[in-house]
Structure formats: C-alpha cells, structure tokens
C-alpha cells in the first residue's frame, strides 16, 4: 500500500525529524511504500514587499532607535540552509520526503492512505505557522471526498487546554468523522476528541520514536561514525533560563559529572541528528525540558530529570511519564529536584514499553487492513 504521512514540517527539531523517521520505518517494515510530506520554506518576496520591509527597518532603526538589522530573503535563505546542513543531510538520507509549497487536493493523489501524525500536528499554533494553512488541513480537509484511507497515528494537541476557535472546532469535528481510525499521543487527548470533536473511539498509543528499539538508533549513530560526547551529563534545554543552567551545574557537581550541551544558539550550524543521539549513549544523566529528550532517555535507559515546559505543552510530559510510572522525574522548578533520588529507570518500564509497543503497532496494522468507511 502507498501511504503518505502528514506531520509538522521537518527542519532542525530532532524529535520532529526522528518521529517521522520512526513512523516511516515501522510502516516500511510492515511492507508499505511511504512518503513523508514536507514544505518548501524558501522565502520569496516581490520588489514591493522587500521595499516595504526595508522602510520598516529604517523606521525602527533610525526613528525608534532600535537595535535591528535588515536581511534580504536571499540572505535569510542562505543562513537557514547553512544552519540546517546537518539535519537536512539526515532527512535526505533516511526520510522519503515529498516537498511541496502547500497542501492541496493533488498532494497525495497517488496514495492509497494518508496518516496524520505524530507530534503536535493538531495544535493550531504550530500547524498553522509551519504549514501556512488552516488547522482543518491537519484533519485532511484538502482531500475533499477522495476515497482514501484516513488514519491519525499519535496525533497530539500538545496541551489539555482547547485552543481551537468555535469555527475550527465545528469544521474539524466534521472532518474527524471521515477517519477510518484515530489514535492520539496523550491520554488526555482521548477525552478532547470525545468532548470537543464528538469522536469517541480515539485510542492512546506511543509516540512513533518509541516504536523503534535502542539498537535501531545505535545503528544510525554507528553509520554516521558520530564522535564521543565531551562529557557525561547531557543538557538539552530548549528554553534556557538561569535557573535551568544552575540546575545543570548543581547536578554535575553533586554527581561528579561533566556537563555537555546539545542545544546550539540560534543561527549556528545545528549538529547532526546522529550526534544528538550519541549524546544519550554517552550520558550518565540527562537534564532537559524537551519531550523527545525524555523519550530517548527512556529508550537508552538513562537517569533523567525534565523541567516542565509550560509554553510548549505539559500534557505530553504527564501522559508519557505516568504511562511508565516515572512521574517523579518531572519537576516544575529546580527546588523540586531531589539530590537523594537516583532518577534511574527500572526494568519494569521496559516490560510496559514492550506491551505498549505491540499494541501501537497492532493499531497501525489493523487500521490499514480495515475497509474504508
């Protein structure tokens, strides 16, 4: 079967890249041909648009006395390409992408089935910004009445709070009824589908990255010949604060570990995906505020603490950690960190993971075998 995947746009987000890679890999192992949709993010501006932006720049710099710079679309494209050279290499090598400027009726015209997910593809603030499109397209509005199998796999709203407008809610409630099967990444999303969209059959499944084994990811690292990390305490902080930095330093001191940092400043060249994965292999402890860094800490069996990331959505952390009985690993501030706790991952976690993995793959198999509505 030919399957198209619609998720968030692939760029420099390690978790976003790897969840698409993992879902593609699982589907291919089930015998399917897979394409992952991606959007061309090159900036294109007309002469008048460029002139207007330049005038605004002059006003901000010389009238408002603000510290600002002006870059042409060509300069911005060049800088982005340079910063993404490593992640783009991974995408080009391992993910079968179809790059478009936007989703239309022809986007998946040659596909037998379309899978939405995973990641926060059902969160309006992310989907609309990344795809330059209404949230309705995350529910496959662009397919119209095409007779294709429609499945959501581990789609995420990202938060327990409802962020759709009344109009978006009504439209998406209609569209979700056309799906042959729906699964979501967070336990709370089962309730949101039922209460907000009138869909009562959503199932709770694993994030795609958890469907692959540690060996699968170690092979990626070995194939890239990634260098050994320069430390033993991995810090992957998306939203840096002084408090989080002090937490990293505190844990390093108490546990006699050397910190190494895997988040680079904006505008710098992002390290390879395989080097990020290598960080989990080398780490004796992980400090993060990232959902997927939690996932890979579990996969690689590394002790970790995660500082709750309210801005990016908390339900993801709550659902993941409660599934495995790891709630104590989530802290809202450095004051909640307990230096007497090991934050290790017990063997029981992997029994749960194996069971959930089988259930999640079964959902995919059964959904793809099911006859269209």
C-alpha angles and dihedrals in degrees: 000000000000110000130188121202122210115193135134118309117281115239129120101328106115095201093048092051095046096047089055090046091049096049091047091049094050092049091048090051087055087058102260133131110237137197125183116210117230133176127235103237099188112136117237121185132176120230091257092050091049091048092050092051090049091052090051089050092053091050093050094045103041106022101032093032093225124159100245141137135211124226129180121232088254092054092048092049091049093050092048092049090051094049092047098046094111100043090044089054090056092047092049092048102043111019123068099220133184108203118209137164091233143339116279138159089273095052095095099014092133095047127101093203139016123210120199114207178263128259123034092321091139094053107103096210090059103035096046093047096046099040097033085226141107119274087246089078089061084065090050098257088152091066091068110187095334110147098239129134109257121202134168114209118193092331111178135209087193094218142046090235117091109241100176124106118238090256092050091047093053094047096046091046087060094046097049090060088066092062119107091211136359129201129172136202100227127056090225090057090067087065093044091054090051100041101035104028101028093238111133102175102069115135129212112236140166125276106261093247089066091058091073125068132240087254090058091057095041088057089057090053092047092049090054094045089225114196123247114269117254097238146014103247113069116210116192107169119167097184106036122207134168089249093056091047090053090049091055091049092047094052091045091053097044095046095037094239133144113235122225123187124223100181113086126202118268112274095028124111108276112231119245120280089239091055090054090051089048087059091066091049092054100038124102089189135012129211116189149142092208126108095214092046085060089051094052093044086059094045092051093040096239126155109246148166124207125203107219112253105212095177094055095042133280103210090076092061094042093051096045097046097042089052089062100031092250099126092128089066090069116084130174095206140007089259089071093057110110112209090195093061119087095210087210122155115244124224089246089072092066093052089055091045093052092050093047090046092056091048092049095049089046089055090056094045095047094043092053092047094048116102117251117266 
